[in-house]
Amino acid sequence: MSTDISSTSSSLPPFGPGQHLLSVDQLNRESLGNLLDLAEALRPVGQGRQVCRVLEGANLGSLFFEPSTRTRLSFESAFHRLGGSVVSTTGFTFSSMAKGESIHDTARVVSGYSDALVVRHPDTGSVSEFAQASVVPVINAGDGSGEHPSQSLLDVFTMRAELAARGKTIDGVTIAVLGDLRYGRTVHSLLAILGLFDHVNFRVFGPPALALPAEFFDLVHASGNSIVECDGVQEAIAPADVIYCTRVQKERLSEEDEQQVHLEGDLLNRAILDEAARPEAIIMHPLPRDSRHNSFDLSPDVDEWPGLAIFHQTDNGLLVRMAIFSIALGVADRVLEDLRPAPWLASR
């Protein structure tokens, strides 16, 4: 399937059939709701209880020029679950870009083998360059410290489900966002997409050298929501319905950053939760988390917290990415009629 869209990060069409997904700015409240509802309808497929072959014969080009486990496997599994096939490469070393090939040439060549591309790249804005040269829809799987739209979509999907189980909605929610707010692209996309909801209250805390850039305070205020910078973790999480943690993006720190960032202990652990958090608080993290000692991340000792949702997020990522592919390749309206029981399960 081809597209004649030439996308840039500053001017993007609404996400739909034949379109790239480069930014959460391509979605409005209605299209977001439709995508999340489609993801929920695909839950039996994600769980292996039903099969759906709406992408049978389609081919995905999976290009990951930065380390990834969850995101890469989730995207590739999503395409396989819908009946498609995947060709992939990981890292610059194993691509012709190591020989000096440009992003433009790589994108044009690989898109000629594929019906869609999913791309992760360490440089902000680079995935948009891929999209400009591609002849098929490109899905942004993370571009440096820029955006990670599919992560924010699965975060909102998870948040919606977890809050609904508690009789709440995203409208009016209080969210504490902790950790690396400067380089954490998942945070940037989350702040943007939650601008589609009303009366969202953000409480943010990060080390001074990793504080949230001013432009994101402006973004939140422009959406009509509120944001407060807190002096500590306890202050940030005390009234929160949702606590969203991120690891320090050490791979993105400059030498100057490294000199300023001296972090020890846990960003959030069970003792802090027991002392300051609401008992029904939902704990989220985009993963991976750094479980090593003194990593300044979400401690493994929170794994028994009743509201821990980090593994629900990873499960939900498969559903959301199936929905993304269904929409981008124009088969969303065929999903429900194509569902049928999984033969392997029936034969057990």
C-alpha positions as CSV (number, residue, x, y, z in Angstrom):
1,M,0.0,0.0,0.0
2,S,1.5,3.4,-0.9
3,T,1.1,6.9,0.3
4,D,1.9,10.2,-1.4
5,I,2.2,12.1,1.9
6,S,5.4,14.0,2.5
7,S,5.4,14.4,6.3
8,T,7.3,16.9,8.4
9,S,7.2,17.2,12.2
10,S,5.6,20.7,11.9
11,S,2.8,19.8,9.5
12,L,1.1,16.4,9.7
13,P,-2.2,15.2,8.4
14,P,-4.6,13.4,10.7
15,F,-3.7,9.7,11.3
16,G,-5.8,7.4,9.1
17,P,-5.6,5.0,6.2
18,G,-2.4,5.4,4.2
19,Q,-0.9,7.9,6.6
20,H,2.2,7.9,8.7
21,L,2.0,8.0,12.5
22,L,4.8,10.3,13.6
23,S,3.2,12.3,16.4
24,V,0.3,12.2,18.8
25,D,-0.6,15.6,17.4
26,Q,-2.2,13.6,14.5
27,L,-5.0,12.4,16.7
28,N,-8.1,14.2,18.2
29,R,-10.4,13.0,20.9
30,E,-12.6,11.1,18.6
31,S,-9.9,9.4,16.5
32,L,-8.1,8.5,19.7
33,G,-11.3,6.9,21.2
34,N,-11.8,5.0,18.0
35,L,-8.3,3.6,18.0
36,L,-8.5,2.6,21.7
37,D,-11.9,0.9,21.1
38,L,-10.4,-1.0,18.2
39,A,-7.5,-2.1,20.3
40,E,-10.0,-3.4,22.9
41,A,-11.8,-5.4,20.3
42,L,-8.5,-7.0,19.3
43,R,-7.8,-8.2,22.9
44,P,-8.9,-11.9,22.1
45,V,-6.4,-11.8,19.2
46,G,-3.6,-10.5,21.4
47,Q,-4.4,-13.2,23.9
48,G,-4.3,-15.9,21.2
49,R,-7.9,-16.9,21.8
50,Q,-9.0,-15.7,18.3
51,V,-7.2,-15.2,15.0
52,C,-7.5,-12.3,12.6
53,R,-5.9,-12.3,9.1
54,V,-6.8,-8.9,7.7
55,L,-3.1,-8.3,6.9
56,E,-2.4,-11.6,5.2
57,G,0.0,-11.0,2.4
58,A,1.2,-7.7,3.8
59,N,4.8,-7.1,4.7
60,L,6.3,-5.0,7.5
61,G,9.7,-3.4,7.4
62,S,11.0,-3.2,11.0
63,L,14.0,-0.8,11.2
64,F,15.4,-0.4,14.7
65,F,18.6,1.6,14.8
66,E,18.6,1.8,18.6
67,P,18.3,-1.0,21.2
68,S,14.8,-2.3,21.8
69,T,13.2,-5.4,23.2
70,R,9.6,-4.6,24.1
71,T,8.8,-2.1,21.4
72,R,10.3,-4.1,18.5
73,L,8.9,-7.4,19.5
74,S,5.5,-5.8,20.2
75,F,5.3,-4.2,16.8
76,E,6.5,-7.3,15.0
77,S,4.1,-9.6,17.0
78,A,1.2,-7.2,16.3
79,F,1.8,-7.5,12.5
80,H,2.2,-11.3,12.7
81,R,-1.0,-11.6,14.8
82,L,-2.9,-9.9,12.0
83,G,-1.6,-12.4,9.4
84,G,1.3,-10.3,8.0
85,S,5.0,-11.0,7.6
86,V,8.0,-9.1,8.9
87,V,11.5,-8.3,7.6
88,S,13.8,-6.5,10.0
89,T,17.2,-5.1,10.8
90,T,18.6,-3.9,14.2
91,G,21.4,-1.5,14.7
92,F,23.5,0.6,12.3
93,T,26.1,-2.1,12.2
94,F,23.8,-4.4,10.3
95,S,22.5,-1.8,7.8
96,S,24.0,-0.1,4.8
97,M,23.8,3.2,6.8
98,A,27.1,2.0,8.3
99,K,28.5,2.3,4.8
100,G,27.3,5.9,4.5
101,E,23.9,5.3,2.9
102,S,21.5,8.2,3.7
103,I,18.2,8.0,5.6
104,H,16.4,8.9,2.3
105,D,17.9,6.1,0.3
106,T,17.4,3.5,3.1
107,A,13.8,4.5,3.5
108,R,13.0,4.5,-0.2
109,V,14.7,1.1,-0.7
110,V,13.2,-0.7,2.3
111,S,9.7,0.8,1.8
112,G,9.8,-0.8,-1.7
113,Y,9.9,-4.2,0.0
114,S,7.1,-3.4,2.5
115,D,3.6,-2.3,3.0
116,A,4.4,-0.4,6.2
117,L,7.6,0.6,8.1
118,V,8.1,0.9,11.8
119,V,11.3,2.9,12.6
120,R,13.3,3.7,15.7
121,H,16.3,6.0,15.5
122,P,18.4,7.8,18.1
123,D,18.2,11.2,16.4
124,T,15.2,13.5,17.0
125,G,13.3,14.1,13.8
126,S,15.0,11.3,11.9
127,V,11.8,9.2,11.6
128,S,10.2,12.1,9.8
129,E,13.0,12.0,7.3
130,F,12.2,8.3,6.8
131,A,8.6,9.2,6.2
132,Q,9.5,11.9,3.6
133,A,11.2,9.3,1.4
134,S,9.0,6.3,2.1
135,V,6.3,5.1,-0.3
136,V,4.4,3.4,2.5
137,P,3.1,4.5,5.9
138,V,5.8,4.9,8.5
139,I,5.2,4.4,12.3
140,N,7.4,6.3,14.7
141,A,8.8,3.8,17.3
142,G,10.8,6.5,19.0
143,D,13.1,9.2,17.6
144,G,15.8,10.3,20.1
145,S,14.3,12.4,22.9
146,G,11.5,13.5,20.5
147,E,8.3,11.4,20.5
148,H,7.1,7.9,21.0
149,P,3.5,8.0,19.9
150,S,2.6,4.3,20.2
151,Q,3.9,4.3,23.8
152,S,1.7,7.2,24.7
153,L,-1.3,5.5,23.0
154,L,-0.8,2.3,25.0
155,D,-0.3,4.4,28.2
156,V,-3.6,6.1,27.6
157,F,-5.3,2.8,26.8
158,T,-4.0,1.3,30.1
159,M,-4.8,4.4,32.1
160,R,-8.4,4.4,30.7
161,A,-8.9,0.8,31.7
162,E,-7.2,1.0,35.1
163,L,-9.2,4.2,36.0
164,A,-12.5,2.7,34.7
165,A,-12.0,-0.3,37.1
166,R,-11.9,2.3,39.9
167,G,-15.0,4.1,38.7
168,K,-13.0,7.0,37.2
169,T,-12.1,8.5,33.9
170,I,-9.0,10.3,32.5
171,D,-10.9,13.6,32.6
172,G,-10.2,15.2,36.0
173,V,-7.3,12.8,36.9
174,T,-4.2,13.8,38.8
175,I,-1.0,12.3,37.4
176,A,2.5,12.4,39.0
177,V,5.3,12.2,36.5
178,L,8.7,11.3,37.9
179,G,12.2,10.7,36.7
180,D,14.0,11.9,33.5
181,L,11.6,14.6,32.3
182,R,14.2,16.2,29.9
183,Y,15.1,13.3,27.7
184,G,12.2,11.0,28.3
185,R,10.3,10.9,25.0
186,T,7.5,8.9,26.6
187,V,6.8,11.8,29.0
188,H,6.8,14.3,26.1
189,S,4.2,12.3,24.1
190,L,2.1,11.6,27.2
191,L,1.9,15.3,28.2
192,A,0.8,16.0,24.6
193,I,-1.8,13.4,24.1
194,L,-3.4,14.0,27.5
195,G,-4.1,17.5,26.3
196,L,-7.1,15.9,24.5
197,F,-8.7,15.4,28.0
198,D,-10.2,17.9,30.4
199,H,-9.0,19.0,33.8
200,V,-5.9,16.8,33.9
201,N,-3.6,17.8,36.8
202,F,0.1,17.0,36.4
203,R,2.6,17.0,39.2
204,V,6.1,16.6,38.0
205,F,9.4,15.9,39.7
206,G,12.9,15.2,38.3
207,P,16.5,16.0,39.2
208,P,17.3,19.6,38.3
209,A,19.6,18.6,35.4
210,L,16.7,16.4,34.0
211,A,13.9,18.8,34.6
212,L,11.0,19.2,32.2
213,P,11.8,21.7,29.5
214,A,9.7,24.9,29.6
215,E,8.0,24.2,26.3
216,F,6.1,21.3,27.9
217,F,4.8,23.5,30.7
218,D,3.5,25.8,27.9
219,L,2.0,22.8,26.1
220,V,0.0,21.7,29.1
221,H,-1.2,25.2,29.9
222,A,-2.2,25.8,26.3
223,S,-4.4,22.6,26.5
224,G,-6.2,24.1,29.5
225,N,-4.8,21.5,31.9
226,S,-2.6,22.3,35.0
227,I,1.0,21.4,35.8
228,V,3.0,21.9,39.0
229,E,6.7,21.3,39.5
230,C,7.3,19.6,42.9
231,D,10.3,19.7,45.2
232,G,10.2,15.9,45.9
233,V,8.7,12.6,45.1
234,Q,6.4,12.5,48.2
235,E,5.0,15.9,47.3
236,A,4.4,14.9,43.8
237,I,2.6,11.6,44.5
238,A,0.5,12.4,47.5
239,P,-2.7,13.4,45.7
240,A,-2.0,11.3,42.5
241,D,-4.5,8.9,40.9
242,V,-1.7,7.7,38.6
243,I,2.1,7.7,39.2
244,Y,4.1,7.5,36.0
245,C,7.9,6.8,36.4
246,T,10.7,6.9,33.9
247,R,14.2,5.8,34.0
248,V,17.2,8.1,33.5
249,Q,18.1,8.1,29.8
250,K,21.8,7.7,30.4
251,E,22.5,7.0,26.7
252,R,21.3,10.6,25.9
253,L,23.2,12.5,28.6
254,S,25.9,14.9,27.5
255,E,29.3,15.1,29.3
256,E,28.0,18.2,31.1
257,D,24.8,16.4,32.1
258,E,26.8,13.5,33.5
259,Q,28.8,15.9,35.6
260,Q,25.6,17.4,37.0
261,V,23.6,14.2,37.5
262,H,24.6,12.2,40.6
263,L,21.7,9.9,41.4
264,E,21.6,7.3,44.1
265,G,18.9,5.1,45.6
266,D,15.5,4.6,44.2
267,L,13.3,7.0,42.4
268,L,10.2,5.3,43.9
269,N,10.1,2.3,46.3
270,R,7.5,0.6,48.5
271,A,8.5,2.6,51.6
272,I,7.9,5.9,49.8
273,L,4.5,4.6,48.4
274,D,3.4,3.4,51.9
275,E,4.3,6.7,53.4
276,A,3.0,9.1,50.8
277,A,0.8,7.6,48.1
278,R,-2.9,7.0,48.0
279,P,-3.7,3.3,48.6
280,E,-5.5,3.0,45.2
281,A,-2.8,4.8,43.2
282,I,-1.9,3.3,39.8
283,I,1.8,2.8,39.1
284,M,3.0,3.0,35.5
285,H,6.4,2.8,33.8
286,P,7.2,2.6,30.0
287,L,9.9,0.1,30.7
288,P,12.6,-1.0,30.6
289,R,13.3,-0.1,34.2
290,D,16.8,-0.3,35.6
291,S,16.6,-2.8,38.5
292,R,20.2,-2.4,39.5
293,H,21.2,-0.9,42.9
294,N,21.3,2.9,43.0
295,S,19.8,3.2,39.5
296,F,17.3,5.9,40.5
297,D,14.4,4.0,39.0
298,L,11.2,2.2,40.1
299,S,12.3,-0.4,42.6
300,P,11.3,-4.0,42.2
301,D,9.9,-4.0,45.7
302,V,6.8,-2.2,44.4
303,D,5.9,-5.3,42.4
304,E,3.3,-6.4,45.0
305,W,1.6,-2.9,45.0
306,P,-2.0,-3.6,44.2
307,G,-2.1,-0.9,41.6
308,L,1.0,-1.9,39.7
309,A,0.1,-1.7,36.0
310,I,3.5,-1.8,34.3
311,F,2.9,-5.3,32.8
312,H,-0.6,-4.4,31.8
313,Q,1.1,-1.7,29.7
314,T,3.2,-4.2,27.9
315,D,0.3,-6.5,27.3
316,N,-1.8,-3.6,26.0
317,G,1.0,-2.5,23.7
318,L,0.3,-5.4,21.5
319,L,-3.3,-4.5,21.2
320,V,-2.7,-0.9,20.5
321,R,-0.1,-1.6,17.8
322,M,-2.5,-4.0,16.1
323,A,-5.0,-1.2,16.0
324,I,-2.4,1.2,14.6
325,F,-1.5,-1.2,11.7
326,S,-5.2,-1.8,11.0
327,I,-5.9,1.9,10.6
328,A,-2.7,2.8,8.7
329,L,-3.3,0.0,6.2
330,G,-7.0,0.7,5.8
331,V,-8.4,-2.6,7.1
332,A,-9.9,-1.4,10.4
333,D,-13.5,-1.9,9.2
334,R,-12.8,-5.5,8.4
335,V,-11.3,-6.6,11.8
336,L,-14.5,-7.6,13.6
337,E,-15.9,-9.6,10.7
338,D,-12.5,-11.4,10.3
339,L,-12.3,-12.6,13.9
340,R,-12.6,-16.4,14.5
341,P,-11.6,-18.9,17.1
342,A,-7.9,-19.9,17.2
343,P,-7.6,-23.4,15.7
344,W,-4.5,-24.2,17.8
345,L,-6.5,-23.5,21.0
346,A,-9.5,-25.5,20.0
347,S,-7.4,-28.6,19.3
348,R,-5.8,-28.7,22.8
